[in-house]
Amino acid sequence: MNSRLVPNFDAVIALEQSDVDHLRGLTMAERAELIEAACAGTVELEVSRARMGLPPSTPAPWPESTWTYLAEWTRRATQPR
């Protein structure tokens, strides 16, 4: 299979720099929202894997201390107020 597609690394680097510049412009609250969304997404994926009988992701997405933190955060977030 012949392909004329050639990666344009300069364009990729420019996009990555654009992403970094965008992240630097976010407020702390906006950054927190992104982190929470990433955590929630990862938890959903891991729970789905477990429900389907699949092993945990390898390597683990985060160290055990992060899972402990997420479990505590979830416990507090789901407690009746």
KAKA-V359507 format. One record per backbone hydrogen bond with DSSP energy under -0.5 kcal/mol. NH is the residue of the N-H (numbers start at 1). CO is the residue of the C=O. If there is no record, write none. Layout:
BEGIN
((NH,CO) (NH,CO))
END
This chain:
BEGIN
((9,7) (11,8) (12,8) (13,9) (14,10) (15,11) (16,12) (17,13) (18,14) (19,15) (20,16) (21,17) (22,18) (23,19) (24,20) (25,21) (25,22) (26,23) (31,27) (32,28) (33,29) (34,30) (35,31) (36,32) (37,33) (38,34) (39,35) (40,36) (41,37) (42,38) (43,39) (44,40) (45,41) (46,42) (47,43) (48,44) (49,45) (50,46) (51,47) (52,48) (53,50) (54,49) (66,63) (67,63) (68,64) (69,65) (70,66) (71,67) (72,68) (73,69) (74,70) (75,71) (76,72) (77,73) (78,74) (79,75) (79,76))
END
